[in-house]
Amino acid sequence: HGPMSLVKAKGVDGAPLVMGKKVAVFTDVEEGQVGLTEKVPFLLEAKMKELGAEVQVADPWNDNAVRDGKLVTGQNPQSSVSVA
């Protein structure tokens, strides 16, 4: 859930930092599979899309790291080595 730290981040122009950026995040499907859909304040994949990010997803629980310039994000714990 590391990319959650980007939800409130803004660029110098005041727009969401992730707007127009390619990102990988814990998916809404994965959140449902761990039974937390109703327990989290929002679904991260949906929130990133709402903020204008281009969310790139892999099948649940597969390694998926995405780089857009200096921004590197991962989908899930399986992505940690690729992100590093």
C-alpha positions in Angstrom: 0.0 0.0 0.0 3.0 2.3 -0.4 1.5 4.3 -3.2 -1.2 5.4 -0.8 1.3 8.0 0.3 0.7 9.7 -3.1 -3.0 10.3 -2.6 -2.7 13.7 -1.1 0.6 14.7 -2.8 0.3 17.7 -5.1 2.6 19.0 -7.9 3.9 22.6 -7.9 0.8 23.5 -9.9 -1.5 22.2 -7.1 -2.8 19.3 -9.2 -2.5 15.7 -7.9 1.0 14.5 -8.3 -0.2 11.3 -9.9 -2.3 13.0 -12.6 -1.3 11.7 -16.0 1.3 9.4 -14.4 1.5 5.6 -14.9 1.3 3.8 -11.6 0.9 0.4 -10.1 -1.1 0.1 -6.9 -2.8 -2.6 -4.8 -5.9 -3.4 -6.9 -9.5 -3.3 -5.9 -9.7 -7.0 -6.7 -6.8 -7.8 -4.4 -8.4 -5.7 -1.6 -11.5 -7.8 -2.0 -9.6 -11.0 -2.0 -8.1 -10.1 1.4 -11.6 -9.1 2.7 -10.8 -5.5 3.4 -13.0 -3.7 0.9 -15.4 -2.5 3.5 -12.7 -1.7 6.1 -10.4 0.7 4.2 -11.4 4.3 3.8 -11.2 4.0 0.0 -10.0 1.6 -2.6 -6.6 2.7 -3.8 -7.0 1.7 -7.5 -10.3 3.6 -7.8 -8.9 6.6 -5.9 -5.8 6.8 -8.2 -8.0 6.7 -11.3 -10.2 9.4 -9.7 -7.0 11.5 -9.3 -6.2 11.1 -13.0 -3.5 8.4 -12.7 -3.0 5.8 -15.4 -3.3 2.7 -13.3 -1.5 -0.3 -14.8 -2.6 -3.6 -13.2 -1.4 -7.2 -13.5 -3.3 -10.3 -12.5 -3.9 -10.4 -8.7 -0.8 -11.2 -6.7 1.6 -11.0 -9.6 4.7 -8.9 -9.7 4.0 -5.5 -11.3 6.4 -2.6 -11.0 5.8 0.6 -13.0 8.2 3.4 -13.7 7.1 6.8 -14.9 10.1 9.2 -14.9 11.4 9.2 -11.3 8.2 7.7 -9.9 8.4 4.0 -9.3 5.4 2.1 -7.9 4.5 -1.5 -7.2 1.2 -3.3 -7.1 1.6 -5.6 -4.1 4.2 -7.3 -1.9 5.2 -9.6 -4.7 6.4 -6.4 -6.5 8.8 -5.3 -3.8 12.0 -6.6 -5.4 11.2 -5.2 -8.8 10.4 -1.8 -7.3 13.7 -1.8 -5.3 
